[in-house]
């Protein structure tokens, strides 16, 4: 067994620079590693079977050279990059791959990955896109089918007791992430936006129990360290599609701004609601993954037509949590960002902007193509935005 010599943020940096390092060690010890795309695959079930869940991400620092043969360049560059990494053998250590119906391109990627990358175990979770009662019931059925497939792969059963234990362990991680975010409420925040992103990326790359121990070390460290982030004029909330690398956040924080809160999926989004402990664990898991997680891939206005709500009432129903974030973290501006061709988030931008105007919170929209080079022209726009809110 390999013992980590570094702790806290130093360990985060070590794993961030070589993300597969730890799971390759565990695989050598006989552990099974299953990759998962997006935040909708049920990681608690993997943990219950002593399988390590590993978040599959792209690489915005590397050119896409192989995925163009299967996905056109006019679709989501993040998903194309994920496939590209798989085709280049960067995920050869995975024993399985679990995808979900995150969007149409993501659904297509599932089949393409299965056909081309050929990870030994493959499963696609067809998560519904609405929160009606019928969709919730469908989600429970989908999850039971996924559980059966995992059990067949692992050669053992997931008992209710094991699943509840895994849920408690994952809820512990969610609580620790929220505790870390609490440290960003101070002025200046005790942990930067870039450090936060690195931390979330790393804990989605190692066993959950190890991630919890690492989070405790980080929380203890940042409370007492002297080299905390500098106090700056702007306190920003970043919303949008996936940010799985730090260049955009680092560019923002190199200016007169601290990123104090986010609503992204390698950020707060998977961690700000616990899975409820229910007699049948599937009930709590279905509620969490379909209803509680706030992502534009799920249409949330369940009672909009029945109640004949007006437009602003609908926006308040869907986005009032952003107002809560801004108030609690004292954000005085919002950066809306999306990778190019992400229809899921792109179509949501006009409504989010309308809501921000309604609550008098300044915002700016940035679109990028999931490359480091594309970020340089955006710096001038962010500088201008910071001058406006200053």
C-alpha positions in Angstrom: 0.0 0.0 0.0 1.4 3.4 -1.0 1.3 6.0 1.8 0.8 9.6 0.8 3.6 11.8 2.1 1.9 15.1 1.4 -1.2 16.5 3.1 -3.8 19.2 2.5 -3.4 21.5 -0.4 0.1 20.1 -1.2 -1.6 16.7 -1.7 -4.3 18.3 -3.8 -1.6 19.9 -6.1 0.2 16.5 -6.4 -2.9 14.6 -7.4 -4.1 17.5 -9.6 -0.9 17.3 -11.7 -1.3 13.5 -12.0 -4.9 12.7 -11.5 -4.9 9.0 -12.3 -2.0 8.4 -9.9 -3.9 7.2 -6.9 -6.5 5.0 -8.7 -3.7 3.3 -10.6 -2.1 2.4 -7.3 -5.4 1.1 -6.0 -5.9 -0.9 -9.3 -2.5 -2.5 -8.7 -3.8 -3.6 -5.3 -6.8 -5.3 -6.9 -9.5 -2.5 -6.7 -12.0 -2.0 -9.5 -12.2 1.5 -11.0 -15.3 2.7 -12.8 -15.3 6.0 -14.7 -18.4 8.1 -14.7 -19.3 11.0 -16.9 -21.2 14.0 -15.5 -22.7 14.1 -12.0 -25.8 11.9 -12.6 -24.3 8.3 -12.4 -25.0 7.0 -8.8 -21.6 6.9 -7.2 -23.0 5.6 -3.9 -23.8 2.3 -5.6 -20.2 2.0 -6.7 -18.9 2.8 -3.2 -21.3 0.2 -1.7 -19.6 -2.5 -3.8 -16.1 -1.3 -2.9 -15.6 0.1 -6.4 -13.8 3.4 -6.8 -15.8 6.0 -8.8 -13.6 8.1 -11.0 -14.9 11.3 -12.7 -14.1 11.2 -16.4 -13.0 14.7 -17.7 -11.4 16.2 -20.7 -8.2 18.1 -21.1 -8.4 21.7 -22.3 -4.6 21.9 -22.5 -4.4 19.2 -25.2 -5.6 19.4 -28.8 -8.4 17.2 -29.9 -7.0 14.9 -32.7 -8.8 11.6 -32.6 -12.4 12.4 -31.5 -13.2 14.4 -34.7 -13.6 11.1 -36.5 -16.6 10.3 -34.4 -18.0 13.7 -33.2 -18.2 16.8 -35.4 -16.3 20.0 -34.3 -19.6 21.8 -34.0 -20.7 20.0 -30.8 -19.6 20.3 -27.2 -15.8 20.5 -27.1 -15.7 19.2 -23.5 -17.4 15.9 -24.5 -15.3 15.7 -27.6 -12.2 16.1 -25.4 -13.4 13.3 -23.1 -13.8 11.0 -26.0 -10.4 12.1 -27.4 -8.7 11.2 -24.1 -10.4 7.8 -24.2 -9.3 7.2 -27.7 -5.7 8.1 -26.8 -5.7 5.5 -24.1 -5.7 8.0 -21.2 -8.5 6.0 -19.5 -7.2 2.5 -20.1 -7.0 1.9 -16.4 -10.8 1.9 -16.1 -12.6 -1.3 -15.5 -15.9 0.3 -16.5 -17.6 3.4 -17.8 -21.0 4.8 -16.7 -22.7 7.6 -18.6 -26.1 9.2 -18.3 -28.5 11.2 -20.6 -27.0 14.5 -19.8 -27.8 15.9 -23.3 -28.1 14.6 -26.8 -24.4 14.8 -27.5 -23.7 13.1 -24.2 -26.1 10.3 -25.1 -24.4 9.9 -28.4 -21.0 9.8 -26.7 -22.1 6.9 -24.6 -22.6 4.6 -27.6 -19.5 5.9 -29.4 -17.4 5.3 -26.3 -18.7 1.8 -25.9 -18.0 1.1 -29.6 -14.5 2.7 -29.8 -12.9 2.8 -26.4 -14.3 -0.6 -25.4 -14.1 -0.2 -21.6 -14.9 -3.7 -20.2 -18.0 -2.7 -18.3 -20.3 -0.1 -19.9 -23.7 1.3 -18.7 -25.8 4.3 -19.7 -28.3 5.7 -17.1 -31.3 7.2 -19.0 -32.1 9.9 -16.4 -35.3 11.7 -17.2 -35.2 15.4 -17.9 -38.3 16.6 -15.9 -39.2 16.4 -12.2 -42.8 15.2 -12.5 -43.9 12.4 -10.3 -43.9 10.0 -13.2 -40.3 11.0 -14.0 -39.3 10.3 -10.3 -40.9 6.9 -10.5 -39.1 6.2 -13.8 -35.8 7.3 -12.1 -36.3 4.7 -9.4 -36.7 2.0 -12.0 -33.6 3.2 -13.9 -31.6 3.1 -10.7 -32.7 -0.4 -9.8 -31.6 -1.5 -13.3 -28.3 0.1 -12.8 -27.9 -1.5 -9.4 -28.5 -4.9 -11.0 -26.0 -4.3 -13.7 -23.3 -3.2 -11.2 -24.1 -6.3 -9.0 -23.6 -8.6 -12.1 -20.3 -6.9 -12.9 -19.0 -7.1 -9.3 -20.4 -10.6 -8.6 -22.0 -9.5 -5.3 -25.2 -7.9 -4.0 -25.8 -4.3 -2.7 -27.7 -4.7 0.5 -29.8 -1.9 1.8 -27.4 -1.7 4.8 -24.4 -1.3 2.5 -26.1 1.3 0.3 -27.2 3.3 3.4 -23.6 3.2 4.7 -22.3 4.5 1.3 -24.9 7.2 1.3 -23.8 8.4 4.7 -20.2 8.4 3.6 -21.0 10.5 0.5 -23.2 12.8 2.6 -20.2 13.3 4.9 -18.2 14.4 1.9 -21.0 16.8 0.8 -21.0 18.3 4.3 -17.2 18.7 4.3 -17.4 20.5 0.9 -20.0 22.8 2.2 -17.8 23.5 5.3 -14.9 24.4 2.9 -17.2 26.7 1.0 -18.2 28.4 4.3 -14.6 29.5 4.6 -15.1 31.5 1.4 -17.7 33.7 3.1 -14.9 35.7 4.8 -13.4 38.8 3.3 -10.9 37.9 1.9 -11.9 34.2 1.5 -9.7 31.7 3.2 -9.5 29.5 0.1 -9.4 30.7 -3.5 -11.6 29.8 -6.4 -8.7 28.0 -8.1 -7.8 26.0 -5.0 -11.5 25.1 -4.6 -11.7 23.8 -8.2 -8.5 21.7 -7.8 -9.9 20.2 -4.6 -13.2 19.2 -6.1 -11.5 17.7 -9.1 -9.2 15.7 -6.9 -11.8 14.3 -4.5 -13.8 13.1 -7.6 -10.7 11.1 -8.5 -10.1 9.1 -5.3 -12.1 6.9 -3.0 -14.7 8.9 -1.1 -13.2 8.1 2.4 -9.8 9.3 1.3 -11.4 12.4 -0.1 -13.1 13.1 3.2 -9.8 12.8 5.1 -8.2 15.2 2.5 -11.0 17.7 2.9 -10.5 17.7 6.7 -6.8 18.4 6.3 -7.6 21.2 3.8 -10.1 22.9 6.1 -7.7 22.7 9.0 -4.9 24.1 7.0 -6.6 27.0 5.4 -8.1 28.2 8.7 -4.6 28.9 10.1 -2.3 29.5 7.1 -0.8 32.9 6.6 -0.7 33.0 2.8 -4.4 33.3 2.3 -5.9 35.0 -0.8 -5.6 38.8 -0.9 -8.7 41.0 -0.3 -10.0 42.3 -3.6 -12.9 44.6 -4.7 -15.0 42.1 -6.5 -16.6 39.0 -4.9 -17.8 36.9 -7.8 -20.2 34.0 -8.3 -19.4 31.9 -11.3 -22.3 30.0 -13.0 -22.4 27.7 -15.9 -21.1 24.6 -17.8 -18.2 22.5 -16.7 -15.0 24.1 -15.6 -12.6 21.2 -14.9 -9.3 23.1 -15.1 -8.2 26.3 -13.5 -7.1 28.7 -16.3 -10.4 30.7 -16.4 -10.7 31.0 -12.6 -7.0 31.9 -12.4 -7.4 34.6 -15.0 -10.4 36.1 -13.1 -8.5 35.9 -9.8 -5.4 37.5 -11.3 -7.5 40.7 -11.6 -9.3 42.6 -8.8 -11.6 39.7 -8.0 -12.1 36.7 -5.7 -14.3 33.9 -6.9 -16.2 33.2 -3.7 -19.0 31.0 -4.9 -19.8 28.9 -8.0 -22.7 26.9 -9.5 -20.8 24.5 -11.7 -20.5 20.7 -11.7 -16.8 20.6 -10.7 -17.8 22.9 -7.9 -20.7 23.3 -5.5 -23.4 21.7 -7.7 -23.1 18.0 -6.7 -22.5 18.8 -3.0 -25.1 21.3 -1.7 -27.9 18.8 -1.1 -27.6 15.6 0.9 -29.2 12.3 -0.1 -32.1 11.7 2.3 -31.9 8.5 4.3 -35.0 6.6 3.4 -36.2 3.0 4.3 -35.7 2.1 0.6 -32.4 3.9 -0.2 -33.5 4.1 -3.9 -36.2 6.7 -2.9 -33.6 9.1 -1.4 -31.2 8.6 -4.3 -33.9 9.2 -6.9 -35.0 12.4 -5.2 -31.4 13.6 -5.0 -30.2 12.9 -8.5 -33.4 13.9 -10.4 -34.8 16.8 -8.2 -32.2 18.1 -5.8 -29.2 18.6 -8.2 -29.7 22.0 -10.0 -28.5 21.6 -13.5 -30.1 23.0 -16.7 -30.3 19.5 -18.2 -33.4 19.0 -16.0 -36.5 21.1 -16.7 -37.6 22.3 -13.3 -40.8 24.3 -13.9 -43.0 21.4 -12.9 -46.1 23.5 -12.1 -45.5 26.3 -14.5 -48.4 25.7 -16.9 -50.8 24.3 -14.3 -50.4 27.4 -12.1 -50.3 29.8 -15.0 -47.3 31.5 -13.5 -45.8 34.6 -15.2 -42.3 34.7 -16.6 -40.6 36.3 -13.5 -42.4 33.9 -11.1 -41.0 31.0 -13.2 -37.5 32.5 -13.1 -37.7 32.9 -9.3 -38.8 29.3 -8.9 -35.9 28.1 -10.9 -33.0 30.5 -9.9 -33.7 31.9 -6.5 -30.9 29.8 -5.1 -28.5 32.0 -7.0 -29.8 35.0 -5.0 -29.3 33.0 -1.8 -25.7 32.3 -2.9 -25.0 35.9 -3.7 -26.5 37.1 -0.4 -24.7 34.5 1.8 -21.3 34.8 0.1 -21.7 38.6 -0.4 -21.1 38.4 -4.2 -21.4 41.7 -6.0 -21.2 40.2 -9.5 -21.8 37.1 -11.5 -19.8 35.6 -14.4 -22.0 33.3 -16.5 -19.8 31.1 -18.6 -20.3 28.2 -21.0 -18.3 26.1 -23.4 -19.2 26.8 -27.0 -22.0 24.5 -28.4 -23.3 23.6 -24.9 -26.9 24.0 -25.7 -27.9 22.8 -22.2 -26.4 25.9 -20.6 -26.5 28.2 -23.5 -30.3 28.2 -23.8 -30.5 28.9 -20.1 -28.3 32.0 -20.2 -31.0 34.6 -21.3 -33.3 33.5 -18.5 -30.5 33.6 -15.8 -29.5 37.1 -17.1 -33.1 38.2 -16.8 -33.3 36.9 -13.3 -30.0 38.7 -12.3 -31.4 41.9 -13.7 -34.6 41.5 -11.6 -32.5 41.2 -8.4 -30.1 44.0 -9.5 -27.0 41.8 -9.6 -24.6 42.6 -12.4 -23.5 39.8 -14.7 -21.5 39.1 -17.8 -21.6 36.1 -20.2 -18.4 34.5 -21.4 -18.3 31.7 -24.0 -15.1 29.7 -24.6 -14.1 26.7 -26.7 -12.5 24.6 -23.9 -9.0 25.6 -24.8 -6.5 27.6 -22.7 -5.7 29.9 -25.7 -9.3 30.9 -26.1 -9.3 32.6 -22.6 -6.9 35.4 -23.4 -9.3 37.6 -25.3 -11.8 37.2 -22.4 -9.5 38.9 -20.0 -10.3 42.4 -21.3 -14.0 41.7 -21.0 -13.7 40.6 -17.4 -11.5 43.7 -16.7 -14.3 45.9 -18.1 -16.9 44.2 -16.1 -14.9 44.6 -12.9 -14.6 48.3 -13.6 -18.4 48.6 -14.0 -19.2 46.8 -10.7 -16.3 48.6 -8.9 
